[in-house]
Amino acid sequence: MVDRSTVDETVFNWKATTSSSYYTFLARPELGRFEIHVNKHEWIDFIELTLSDWLEQVQGAAETASDRFWWKAGEAYAYRRTAYAKMAEILSHERPDRLSSVVKETLAHVYGTEDSSTRHLVQLRTPPMSDSAKEALEALRSAGEEGIPVDYAPQSVRDEL
């Protein structure tokens, strides 16, 4: 239901010294792009669930290629790599009583299983999961919305340096 890129925007905008009381995500474009409002506690719960879920899946997901996600075998680690790292930072700060070090250690352990040949890749945005999602994103791109890629495959971070 949620457009993950809008979740990631809230994650990247987070600062330890100035955090918001409320956060807003958008529904996926093909579902109407309506606003989804959450309070800070709900936001922290959501990113904890999101990160935990991915850390449980990524090793298995990386074993094979995925046409749906546009990645080759081994490239699943690239999916939202930078957002997941920032989520770990947020959780260790916002939930120090139980996550101060364990979340960063778990992230490092799981991503430590990644082959060195894909560690330079990042996939910032979730590819469209249906034809209607693809059409909605194409419409937004043609209307001038920035940040909607044409190629959703993992990209080399080295290319940006």
Secondary structure, DSSP 8 states (H G I E B T S, - for coil): -B-HHHHHHHHHH--TTS--SEEEEEB-GGGT--EEEEEHHHHHHHHHHHHHHHHHHHHHHTTS-BTTTTB-TTGGGGBTHHHHHHHHHHHHHH-HHHHTTHHHHHHHHHHTTS-GGGTTEEB-S---SSHHHHHHHHHHHHTT-TT--S--S-EEGGGG-
